[in-house]
């Protein structure tokens, strides 16, 4: 069976844990795996700017003894001549053993996986998902703070278009963590992620108001979404938002995302959240928190934190190599995982419906591949970008 990695829900918890265990073994001797994938060729197809993800995948393949061919400048690819992603993927797939794809359109990785004969790894598809980054994030959390199930993680910043948090929120809930999502003005988690989180057995979510961290946020009434076991959700009077007391809580990690200006539709919102700095981390709530960021940062984290041992974002980036080496070994068939049953929301195909997300690959350039399904609640969703769809 072809071993694609399109969404974080393509692999169950045990398989993700096994990949992290393998990364631990690889990490002890990064230079000792040059005989693992000799003769293998990876296609590095990056049709959107990237530094860390592209170079870490390429470094991973080279350290495994394989080779890489790359297309890293969209302006020099045949896309500028009008070639579709579908045709590009078919060509690249015929040259290589595994394709790693970064694309500006949501659902592009699923389209590529449906066409390629070899495995496809999603290195970020528009504002949809970035599952290999989440592998790196989970691995960092486990390495730095221990079992993920015991952790409370704050997601902080642009949560609407920051694709890394879409994959991460799903994975954290699966592993039993608690999530507090604090979004920049109006940029809350997208509906498809919220609906998916709400469907997780034993978990629930509610909007809450944080009133006891004025020294951190410089104001009262900071709204957040709490995702936690049902038994831990606060209660509120009818028509009111529950209050979440944070002063006595300990947050294990703060995951910061930049404002995704390249994906915003319309004017950028005014910044309302303070940057992460030493003042922020003085609060007892955050005094032991590690700070994570998928990078690049553009002002959300003060440079003064770079020398702070709680600043884990550069260590996080470095861990991208051993965990992606483990992923490539699995995808190329060199190691087996207990893949079991996928975790994701299963959609039943539905005729006569179409995706209405302008950022979806099926809307932008591949309408012939468009498929829409109904989820367990009967809602119409695109099978590629997972956003809501409508009857045509």
C-alpha positions as CSV (number, residue, x, y, z in Angstrom):
1,X,0.0,0.0,0.0
2,X,1.2,3.5,-0.9
3,X,2.4,5.4,2.2
4,X,1.2,9.0,1.7
5,X,1.3,11.5,4.6
6,X,-1.3,14.2,3.6
7,X,-2.9,15.0,6.9
8,X,-1.8,14.3,10.5
9,X,-4.8,12.0,10.8
10,X,-3.3,9.7,8.2
11,X,-1.4,8.0,11.0
12,X,-2.8,6.8,14.3
13,X,-1.3,7.7,17.7
14,X,0.8,4.5,18.0
15,X,2.4,5.2,14.6
16,X,3.2,8.8,15.4
17,X,4.8,7.6,18.7
18,X,6.8,4.9,16.9
19,X,8.1,7.6,14.5
20,X,9.3,9.7,17.4
21,X,10.9,6.6,19.0
22,X,12.7,6.0,15.7
23,X,13.8,9.7,15.6
24,X,15.3,9.3,19.1
25,X,17.5,6.4,17.8
26,X,18.4,8.3,14.7
27,X,19.3,11.4,16.7
28,X,22.0,9.7,18.6
29,X,24.0,9.3,15.4
30,X,22.8,11.5,12.5
31,X,25.8,10.6,10.4
32,X,25.3,6.9,10.8
33,X,22.4,6.3,8.4
34,X,23.9,6.9,5.0
35,X,23.2,3.3,4.0
36,X,19.5,3.4,4.8
37,X,18.1,4.8,1.5
38,X,20.9,4.4,-1.1
39,X,19.7,4.8,-4.7
40,X,16.5,6.5,-3.6
41,X,15.5,9.8,-5.1
42,X,13.3,12.4,-3.5
43,X,11.4,15.1,-5.5
44,X,11.4,18.4,-3.5
45,X,8.6,20.2,-5.1
46,X,8.2,23.5,-3.4
47,X,5.8,25.8,-5.2
48,X,5.7,28.3,-2.3
49,X,8.6,29.9,-0.4
50,X,10.2,27.8,2.3
51,X,13.5,27.6,4.1
52,X,13.3,25.2,7.1
53,X,10.9,22.7,5.7
54,X,12.6,22.3,2.3
55,X,16.1,22.2,3.7
56,X,15.3,19.8,6.5
57,X,13.6,17.4,4.1
58,X,16.5,17.6,1.7
59,X,19.1,17.3,4.5
60,X,17.1,14.3,5.9
61,X,17.1,12.5,2.5
62,X,20.8,13.2,2.0
63,X,21.7,11.9,5.5
64,X,19.8,8.7,4.7
65,X,22.1,8.2,1.6
66,X,19.4,9.2,-0.9
67,X,19.5,12.0,-3.4
68,X,17.3,15.0,-4.1
69,X,16.0,16.8,-7.2
70,X,14.3,20.1,-6.3
71,X,12.1,22.8,-7.7
72,X,12.2,25.6,-5.2
73,X,11.4,28.7,-7.2
74,X,7.8,28.9,-8.4
75,X,8.8,31.6,-10.9
76,X,11.1,29.2,-12.8
77,X,8.6,26.2,-12.8
78,X,6.2,25.4,-15.6
79,X,3.4,26.7,-13.5
80,X,4.1,30.2,-14.8
81,X,3.4,28.8,-18.3
82,X,0.0,27.5,-17.2
83,X,0.9,23.9,-16.3
84,X,-1.5,22.5,-13.8
85,X,-0.4,20.9,-10.5
86,X,-1.9,17.6,-11.7
87,X,0.4,17.5,-14.7
88,X,3.4,18.7,-12.7
89,X,2.9,15.9,-10.1
90,X,2.5,13.2,-12.7
91,X,5.8,14.2,-14.3
92,X,7.8,14.6,-11.0
93,X,6.3,11.3,-9.7
94,X,7.7,9.5,-12.8
95,X,11.2,10.7,-11.9
96,X,11.4,10.0,-8.2
97,X,10.6,7.5,-5.4
98,X,8.9,10.0,-3.1
99,X,7.5,13.5,-3.6
100,X,7.5,16.2,-0.9
101,X,5.1,18.9,-1.9
102,X,4.6,22.5,-0.7
103,X,1.8,24.4,-2.5
104,X,-0.2,27.6,-1.9
105,X,-3.6,26.0,-2.4
106,X,-5.4,24.1,0.3
107,X,-6.0,20.4,-0.7
108,X,-3.1,20.4,-3.1
109,X,-1.4,17.5,-1.3
110,X,-4.5,15.3,-1.4
111,X,-4.8,16.0,-5.2
112,X,-1.1,15.1,-5.7
113,X,-1.5,11.9,-3.6
114,X,-4.5,10.8,-5.7
115,X,-2.5,11.0,-8.9
116,X,1.1,9.9,-7.9
117,X,2.0,6.3,-8.0
118,X,4.7,6.9,-5.4
119,X,4.2,8.3,-1.9
120,X,3.4,12.0,-1.4
121,X,4.3,13.9,1.8
122,X,2.5,17.2,2.5
123,X,4.9,19.9,3.3
124,X,2.2,22.5,3.7
125,X,-0.9,23.0,1.5
126,X,-2.2,26.6,1.6
127,X,-4.0,27.3,4.9
128,X,-5.1,23.7,5.3
129,X,-2.5,21.5,7.1
130,X,1.3,21.0,7.7
131,X,1.5,17.5,9.2
132,X,5.3,17.0,9.1
133,X,5.7,20.3,11.1
134,X,3.3,18.8,13.6
135,X,5.4,15.7,13.8
136,X,8.3,18.1,14.7
137,X,6.2,20.0,17.2
138,X,5.0,16.8,19.0
139,X,8.6,15.5,19.0
140,X,9.8,18.7,20.6
141,X,7.1,18.7,23.2
142,X,7.9,15.1,24.1
143,X,11.6,15.7,24.2
144,X,11.4,18.9,26.2
145,X,8.4,18.3,28.5
146,X,7.7,14.6,28.6
147,X,4.4,12.8,27.9
148,X,2.1,14.9,25.8
149,X,-1.0,13.7,27.6
150,X,-0.2,15.7,30.7
151,X,0.4,18.9,29.0
152,X,-1.5,22.2,28.5
153,X,-0.5,24.0,25.3
154,X,-1.5,27.6,24.4
155,X,-1.9,28.2,20.6
156,X,-1.3,32.0,20.2
157,X,-1.6,34.2,17.2
158,X,-3.0,33.7,13.7
159,X,-5.0,30.5,14.1
160,X,-7.2,30.9,11.0
161,X,-4.5,30.9,8.3
162,X,-1.6,29.3,10.3
163,X,-1.8,25.8,8.9
164,X,0.6,24.4,11.4
165,X,-1.8,24.9,14.3
166,X,-4.6,23.1,12.3
167,X,-2.6,19.9,12.3
168,X,-1.2,20.5,15.8
169,X,-4.5,21.1,17.5
170,X,-5.9,17.8,16.2
171,X,-2.8,15.9,17.3
172,X,-2.7,17.4,20.8
173,X,-6.3,16.4,21.5
174,X,-5.6,12.9,20.2
175,X,-2.7,12.5,22.6
176,X,-4.8,13.8,25.6
177,X,-3.4,17.3,25.9
178,X,-5.4,20.4,26.8
179,X,-5.5,23.2,24.3
180,X,-6.1,26.9,24.9
181,X,-6.5,28.8,21.6
182,X,-5.9,32.5,21.9
183,X,-6.3,34.1,18.5
184,X,-5.3,37.4,17.0
185,X,-8.4,39.6,16.3
186,X,-10.9,37.6,14.2
187,X,-8.4,34.9,13.2
188,X,-9.8,32.0,15.2
189,X,-9.4,28.4,14.3
190,X,-11.3,27.6,11.1
191,X,-14.6,25.8,11.2
192,X,-13.4,22.5,9.8
193,X,-10.8,22.2,12.7
194,X,-13.3,23.2,15.4
195,X,-15.9,20.7,14.1
196,X,-13.2,18.0,14.0
197,X,-12.0,18.7,17.6
198,X,-15.6,18.8,18.9
199,X,-16.1,15.3,17.5
200,X,-13.3,13.7,19.5
201,X,-14.7,11.2,22.1
202,X,-14.6,12.4,25.7
203,X,-13.5,15.9,24.7
204,X,-15.4,19.2,24.5
205,X,-14.8,22.8,23.9
206,X,-16.2,26.1,24.9
207,X,-15.4,29.8,24.5
208,X,-13.9,31.3,27.7
209,X,-12.9,34.6,29.0
210,X,-9.6,35.1,30.8
211,X,-9.8,38.0,33.4
212,X,-7.0,37.3,35.7
213,X,-3.9,37.9,33.6
214,X,-4.1,41.7,33.1
215,X,-0.3,41.9,33.8
216,X,0.3,39.6,30.8
217,X,-2.3,40.8,28.2
218,X,-2.6,44.4,29.5
219,X,-6.4,44.1,29.6
220,X,-9.2,42.0,31.0
221,X,-11.6,39.9,29.1
222,X,-9.3,38.0,26.7
223,X,-11.3,35.5,24.8
224,X,-10.0,32.0,24.1
225,X,-11.2,28.6,23.1
226,X,-10.7,25.8,25.6
227,X,-10.4,22.2,24.3
228,X,-10.3,19.7,27.1
229,X,-11.9,16.6,28.6
230,X,-15.6,17.2,29.1
231,X,-15.2,16.9,32.9
232,X,-12.7,19.8,33.0
233,X,-14.8,22.4,31.1
234,X,-16.0,25.4,33.1
235,X,-19.7,26.1,33.4
236,X,-21.4,29.4,32.8
237,X,-24.9,30.9,33.1
238,X,-27.1,30.8,30.1
239,X,-26.1,33.4,27.5
240,X,-22.8,34.1,29.2
241,X,-19.2,33.1,28.4
242,X,-17.5,30.9,31.0
243,X,-14.6,32.4,32.9
244,X,-11.3,30.5,32.8
245,X,-9.0,31.2,35.8
246,X,-5.4,31.0,34.5
247,X,-3.5,32.5,37.5
248,X,-3.1,29.2,39.2
249,X,-2.6,27.1,36.1
250,X,0.7,26.0,34.6
251,X,1.1,26.1,30.9
252,X,3.7,23.7,29.5
253,X,4.2,25.4,26.1
254,X,3.1,28.5,24.1
255,X,3.0,27.9,20.4
256,X,3.2,31.2,18.6
257,X,2.3,31.8,15.0
258,X,3.0,34.9,12.8
259,X,0.3,36.8,11.0
260,X,-0.1,35.0,7.7
261,X,-0.3,38.2,5.6
262,X,0.1,36.3,2.3
263,X,-3.2,34.5,2.9
264,X,-5.3,37.3,4.4
265,X,-8.3,38.3,2.4
266,X,-8.7,42.0,2.8
267,X,-6.8,44.3,5.2
268,X,-4.7,42.8,8.0
269,X,-6.3,43.1,11.5
270,X,-4.9,45.3,14.1
271,X,-2.5,43.5,16.4
272,X,-4.2,43.0,19.8
273,X,-2.0,40.3,21.4
274,X,1.3,41.4,23.1
275,X,4.5,39.9,21.8
276,X,6.3,37.2,23.7
277,X,9.0,38.7,25.9
278,X,10.5,38.4,29.4
279,X,7.6,40.5,30.8
280,X,5.1,38.0,29.4
281,X,6.9,35.0,30.8
282,X,7.2,36.5,34.3
283,X,3.7,35.5,35.1
284,X,3.5,32.4,37.3
285,X,1.2,30.8,34.6
286,X,4.0,31.0,32.0
287,X,7.1,31.0,34.1
288,X,7.9,27.3,33.2
289,X,6.5,27.4,29.6
290,X,8.7,26.6,26.6
291,X,8.1,28.9,23.6
292,X,7.6,27.2,20.2
293,X,7.2,28.8,16.8
294,X,7.2,27.1,13.4
295,X,9.2,30.1,12.0
296,X,9.8,32.4,10.4
297,X,9.0,35.0,13.1
298,X,8.2,38.6,12.1
299,X,8.0,40.3,15.5
300,X,5.8,38.0,17.6
301,X,8.7,36.9,19.8
302,X,11.2,39.5,21.2
303,X,14.8,38.8,20.3
304,X,15.7,39.1,24.0
305,X,14.1,35.6,24.5
306,X,16.6,33.9,22.1
307,X,19.1,33.3,25.0
308,X,16.4,32.2,27.4
309,X,16.4,28.4,28.0
310,X,12.6,28.5,27.6
311,X,13.0,29.6,24.0
312,X,12.8,26.2,22.2
313,X,12.1,27.3,18.6
314,X,15.6,26.8,17.3
315,X,15.9,23.5,19.0
316,X,12.4,22.7,17.5
317,X,13.7,23.5,14.0
318,X,16.8,21.2,14.5
319,X,14.6,18.3,15.6
320,X,12.9,18.5,12.2
321,X,15.8,16.5,10.7
322,X,15.7,13.3,12.7
323,X,11.9,13.2,12.7
324,X,11.7,13.8,8.9
325,X,14.4,11.1,8.4
326,X,12.1,8.7,10.3
327,X,9.1,9.8,8.2
328,X,11.0,9.2,4.9
329,X,12.2,5.8,6.0
330,X,8.5,4.8,6.6
331,X,7.2,6.4,3.5
332,X,9.9,4.7,1.4
333,X,9.0,1.3,2.9
334,X,12.1,0.8,5.0
335,X,10.3,0.6,8.3
336,X,6.8,-0.6,9.2
337,X,4.3,1.1,11.5
338,X,1.0,-0.1,12.9
339,X,-1.1,2.2,10.8
340,X,-4.4,0.7,12.1
341,X,-7.4,2.8,11.2
342,X,-7.0,6.5,10.2
343,X,-8.2,9.0,12.8
344,X,-9.6,11.7,10.5
345,X,-13.2,12.6,9.8
346,X,-14.4,10.2,7.2
347,X,-16.5,11.9,4.4
348,X,-19.1,10.1,2.3
349,X,-19.0,11.4,-1.3
350,X,-22.0,13.5,-2.3
351,X,-23.1,14.3,-5.8
352,X,-24.3,17.7,-6.9
353,X,-22.2,19.7,-4.5
354,X,-19.1,21.9,-4.9
355,X,-16.4,23.5,-2.8
356,X,-16.8,27.3,-2.2
357,X,-13.4,27.9,-0.7
358,X,-11.5,30.2,-3.1
359,X,-8.2,29.0,-1.7
360,X,-8.9,25.3,-2.6
361,X,-6.9,23.6,-5.3
362,X,-10.2,22.3,-6.9
363,X,-11.6,25.8,-7.2
364,X,-8.4,27.4,-8.4
365,X,-7.1,24.9,-11.1
366,X,-8.5,21.4,-10.8
367,X,-12.4,21.6,-11.0
368,X,-12.4,18.2,-12.7
369,X,-11.1,16.6,-9.6
370,X,-13.5,18.3,-7.2
371,X,-15.2,16.0,-4.7
372,X,-17.5,16.8,-1.9
373,X,-18.7,14.6,0.9
374,X,-20.9,14.6,4.0
375,X,-19.4,14.2,7.4
376,X,-21.0,12.3,10.3
377,X,-23.3,15.2,11.1
378,X,-24.4,15.5,7.5
379,X,-22.5,18.7,6.7
380,X,-21.1,19.2,3.3
381,X,-17.3,19.4,3.1
382,X,-14.7,19.4,0.4
383,X,-12.7,16.1,0.4
384,X,-9.6,18.1,-0.5
385,X,-9.5,21.3,1.7
386,X,-12.2,20.1,4.3
387,X,-13.9,23.5,4.2
388,X,-17.7,23.8,4.0
389,X,-19.2,23.1,0.6
390,X,-22.6,23.8,-1.0
391,X,-25.1,22.2,-3.3
392,X,-24.6,23.5,-6.8
